[in-house]
Amino acid sequence: MDFHFSYVPLNYPFAGPFNFKAPVMQALFDYGLRCAEAGRLWMTFEQAVEQGEKAARSVLKQSNDCPLAQAAP
């Protein structure tokens, strides 16, 4: 069985824990759509571990990058 997952990056603009207003939810949906279309949304366990190790060695950059740095081959 293959397990793939995704997450909202820490540097994504946080609108509050209970902000379910349509513009906020639409922005999050659009973000996920852009990442999915680019093949940069779902990651494997190995990719997540690699990303975690990189993050532990560096400072998070301030951007809205997708959860996966580049599309899977």
TORVO-57501 format. One line per field, with one value per residue: residue number from 0; residue in one letter; z, x, y of N, C-alpha, C in turn. Coordinates in nm, 4 decimals, decimal comma. Each point is the difference from the previous one (the first is absolute). Example, Ala and Ser with C-alpha at 12.3 -4.5 7.8 and 13.67 -1.06 7.14 Angstrom:
BEGIN
nr	c(0_1) .
rest	c(A_S) .
nz	c(0,7800_-0,0720) .
nx	c(1,3190_-0,0350) .
ny	c(-0,5690_0,1050) .
caz	c(0,0000_0,0060) .
cax	c(-0,0890_0,0820) .
cay	c(0,1190_0,1190) .
cz	c(0,0000_0,0730) .
cx	c(0,0900_-0,0770) .
cy	c(0,1200_0,1090) .
This chain:
BEGIN
nr	c(0_1_2_3_4_5_6_7_8_9_10_11_12_13_14_15_16_17_18_19_20_21_22_23_24_25_26_27_28_29_30_31_32_33_34_35_36_37_38_39_40_41_42_43_44_45_46_47_48_49_50_51_52_53_54_55_56_57_58_59_60_61_62_63_64_65_66_67_68_69_70_71_72) .
rest	c(M_D_F_H_F_S_Y_V_P_L_N_Y_P_F_A_G_P_F_N_F_K_A_P_V_M_Q_A_L_F_D_Y_G_L_R_C_A_E_A_G_R_L_W_M_T_F_E_Q_A_V_E_Q_G_E_K_A_A_R_S_V_L_K_Q_S_N_D_C_P_L_A_Q_A_A_P) .
nz	c(0,0000_-0,0799_0,0761_-0,0465_0,0355_0,0546_-0,0031_0,0846_-0,0794_0,0893_-0,1175_-0,0071_-0,0581_0,1298_-0,0230_0,0855_0,1165_0,0094_-0,0871_-0,0105_-0,0051_-0,0913_0,0108_0,1298_0,0000_-0,0797_0,0749_0,1065_-0,0496_-0,0390_0,1197_0,0577_-0,0717_0,0241_0,1253_0,0013_-0,0670_0,0886_0,0562_0,0773_0,0090_-0,0587_0,1192_-0,0189_0,0793_-0,0971_-0,0852_0,0854_0,0168_-0,1312_-0,0188_0,0924_-0,0558_-0,1198_0,0455_0,0550_-0,1222_-0,0307_-0,0240_0,0438_-0,1300_-0,0171_-0,0376_-0,1051_0,0197_-0,0945_0,0595_-0,1267_0,0151_-0,0517_-0,1195_0,0381_-0,0261) .
nx	c(0,0842_-0,0364_0,0719_-0,0853_0,0607_-0,0650_0,0313_-0,0453_0,0942_0,0968_0,0578_-0,1042_-0,0555_0,0166_-0,1245_0,0524_-0,0121_-0,0827_0,0904_-0,1289_0,0345_-0,0944_0,0400_-0,0001_-0,1137_-0,0460_0,0667_-0,0404_-0,1241_0,0094_0,0534_-0,0881_-0,0882_0,0614_0,0139_-0,1263_-0,0363_0,0852_-0,0818_-0,0311_-0,1012_-0,0059_0,0413_0,1105_0,0036_0,0676_-0,0873_-0,0940_0,0621_0,0224_-0,1253_-0,0358_0,0842_-0,0443_-0,1242_0,0398_0,0534_-0,1152_-0,0007_-0,1259_-0,0104_-0,0174_-0,0675_-0,0769_0,1161_-0,0138_-0,0750_-0,0071_0,1334_-0,0098_-0,0523_-0,0680_0,1071) .
ny	c(-0,1166_0,0980_0,0787_0,0885_0,1108_0,0989_0,1266_0,0861_0,0506_0,0029_0,0218_-0,0843_0,1069_0,0133_-0,0419_-0,0854_-0,0618_0,1014_0,0422_-0,0272_0,1267_0,0191_0,1271_-0,0258_-0,0666_0,0976_0,0874_-0,0686_-0,0076_0,1273_0,0207_-0,0807_0,0648_0,1171_-0,0390_-0,0412_0,1076_0,0494_-0,0901_0,1051_-0,0864_-0,1176_-0,0425_-0,0710_-0,1055_-0,0600_0,0542_-0,0380_-0,1149_-0,0084_0,0408_-0,0867_-0,0841_0,0367_-0,0050_-0,1125_-0,0043_0,0500_0,1272_-0,0030_-0,0109_0,1268_-0,1081_-0,0114_-0,0620_-0,0888_-0,0932_-0,0365_0,0016_-0,1220_-0,0029_-0,1056_-0,0742) .
caz	c(0,0000_-0,0040_0,0813_-0,0377_0,0786_-0,0240_0,1153_-0,0277_0,0537_0,1089_-0,0497_-0,0685_0,0818_0,0983_0,0158_0,1265_0,0063_-0,0294_-0,1076_-0,1112_-0,0955_-0,1371_-0,0658_0,0619_-0,0442_-0,1437_-0,0172_0,0370_-0,1060_-0,1189_0,0295_-0,0160_-0,1410_-0,0712_0,0359_-0,0587_-0,1449_-0,0242_0,0495_0,1183_0,1174_0,0772_0,0181_0,0661_0,1316_-0,0206_-0,0368_0,1199_0,0872_-0,0627_0,0187_0,1418_0,0261_-0,0587_0,0817_0,1266_-0,0250_-0,0553_0,0432_-0,0964_-0,0815_0,0006_-0,1296_-0,0014_-0,0769_0,0165_0,0924_-0,0654_-0,0694_-0,1447_-0,0389_-0,0030_-0,1391) .
cax	c(-0,0842_0,0697_-0,0623_0,0383_-0,0704_0,0353_-0,0226_0,0080_0,1292_-0,0008_0,0098_-0,1230_-0,0652_-0,0937_-0,1134_-0,0659_-0,0456_-0,1423_-0,0376_-0,0516_-0,0635_0,0173_0,1250_0,1140_-0,0065_0,0267_0,1442_0,0644_-0,0334_0,0764_0,1391_0,0091_-0,0204_0,1247_0,1026_-0,0387_0,0200_0,1443_0,0520_0,0800_-0,0867_0,0065_0,1363_0,0180_0,0638_0,1420_0,0123_-0,0281_0,1178_0,1045_-0,0351_0,0169_0,1436_0,0449_-0,0538_0,0724_0,1325_-0,0068_-0,1095_-0,1101_-0,0073_-0,1320_-0,0665_-0,1153_0,0355_-0,0833_0,0613_0,1054_0,0855_-0,0128_-0,0904_0,0582_0,0257) .
cay	c(0,1166_0,1287_0,1037_0,1356_0,1000_0,1388_0,0871_0,1437_0,0427_0,0979_0,1373_0,0399_0,1038_-0,0549_0,0908_-0,0297_-0,1391_-0,0160_0,0912_-0,0787_0,0900_-0,0464_0,0417_-0,0686_-0,1393_-0,0027_0,0179_-0,1264_-0,0948_0,0378_-0,0370_-0,1456_-0,0307_0,0343_-0,0980_-0,1282_0,0083_-0,0026_-0,1269_0,0313_0,0007_-0,1240_-0,0491_-0,1282_0,0074_0,0290_0,1413_0,0795_-0,0094_0,0807_0,1413_0,0303_0,0119_0,1273_0,1093_0,0021_0,0571_0,1345_0,0860_0,0005_0,1206_0,0620_-0,0061_-0,0897_-0,1176_-0,1178_-0,0937_-0,0766_0,0957_-0,0159_-0,1074_-0,1336_-0,0444) .
cz	c(0,0000_0,0820_-0,0431_0,0831_-0,0376_0,1271_-0,0468_0,0634_0,1072_-0,0509_-0,0864_0,0881_0,0894_0,0258_0,1307_-0,0020_-0,0389_-0,1088_-0,1224_-0,1011_-0,1416_-0,0655_0,0548_-0,0468_-0,1489_-0,0269_0,0319_-0,1066_-0,1252_0,0155_-0,0222_-0,1455_-0,0810_0,0281_-0,0628_-0,1508_-0,0359_0,0464_0,1275_0,1276_0,0880_0,0083_0,0701_0,1374_-0,0153_-0,0360_0,1214_0,0953_-0,0553_0,0198_0,1450_0,0364_-0,0562_0,0849_0,1318_-0,0161_-0,0501_0,0548_-0,1057_-0,0781_-0,0022_-0,1408_0,0122_-0,0860_0,0290_0,0970_-0,0599_-0,0876_-0,1520_-0,0302_-0,0017_-0,1454_-0,0492) .
cx	c(0,0894_-0,0779_0,0554_-0,0812_0,0475_-0,0275_-0,0008_0,1302_-0,0130_0,0021_-0,1198_-0,0707_-0,1099_-0,1111_-0,0756_-0,0612_-0,1461_-0,0494_-0,0408_-0,0749_0,0385_0,1308_0,1234_0,0048_0,0286_0,1491_0,0756_-0,0271_0,0824_0,1475_0,0192_-0,0150_0,1268_0,1085_-0,0300_0,0233_0,1481_0,0629_0,0815_-0,0838_0,0204_0,1427_-0,0002_0,0628_0,1470_0,0229_-0,0240_0,1189_0,1124_-0,0264_0,0182_0,1457_0,0551_-0,0470_0,0748_0,1376_-0,0050_-0,1197_-0,1089_0,0004_-0,1437_-0,0575_-0,1182_0,0287_-0,0982_0,0682_0,1152_0,0794_-0,0069_-0,0871_0,0751_0,0200_-0,1052) .
cy	c(0,1238_0,1010_0,1341_0,0979_0,1381_0,0789_0,1444_0,0479_0,1076_0,1435_0,0408_0,1031_-0,0574_0,1009_-0,0236_-0,1391_-0,0203_0,0944_-0,0822_0,0869_-0,0423_0,0468_-0,0721_-0,1451_-0,0117_0,0145_-0,1289_-0,1061_0,0293_-0,0361_-0,1505_-0,0417_0,0280_-0,1031_-0,1358_0,0000_-0,0073_-0,1317_0,0153_0,0021_-0,1228_-0,0496_-0,1347_0,0225_0,0397_0,1466_0,0895_-0,0019_0,0854_0,1489_0,0425_0,0175_0,1307_0,1179_0,0119_0,0646_0,1440_0,0759_-0,0051_0,1306_0,0506_0,0030_-0,0944_-0,1210_-0,1122_-0,0952_-0,0801_0,0944_-0,0096_-0,1206_-0,1333_-0,0439_-0,0963) .
